[in-house]
């Protein structure tokens, strides 16, 4: 299973000083300036009780 990373303003390296985050209509999902913030670590999801 491949993990797809969602592009979001909340994980963008430029979020503190971005001038576009309120004018991009899709919430930053396809922002050309998006760059993933490497200081935010991925959290692995624990399996649900239903899937065990």
N, C-alpha and C positions, 0 to 999 in steps of 0.2 A: 504494500500500500504506500503510495507516495503522499507526502505531506505538501500541501500547497500553502504558501505563505501569503496572507492577505496584506495588501498594500493599504496602509491607513495613516492618516495624519498623526495618530497617537504614537506610532512607532517610527516616525520620520526623524532623521538626525537634525533637520532644519525646523522642527516644530516650534522652538522657542522664538525664532525670528522670521517666521514665514509670513509673507505678505499675501499669499494666495489661499490660505486655508479657509477663509470665509467666502471666497468668490468661486471656488471650484464646486460645481453643482453636484458632483457625485461624492462629496466628502473626502476628496483626495485619492479615490480609488485608482485613478489613472493620471495622477499628477506627473508631468514630465521631470520635475525636480526632485521626486521622491528618492530618498536614500535611506536605507534601513539603519537605524541607530544600533551600533554594535554593543553599546553598553546595556541594552535591554536583552536579557537572555531568554531563550525559548523555554517554555514550561511544558513538559510532557504531560499529557492528560492521562489520568489513571482510569483504568477500565471500569465501566459501570457494573453494578452488581447484577444487572440484567444480562450482560454479555458474558459473564463468567460461566 
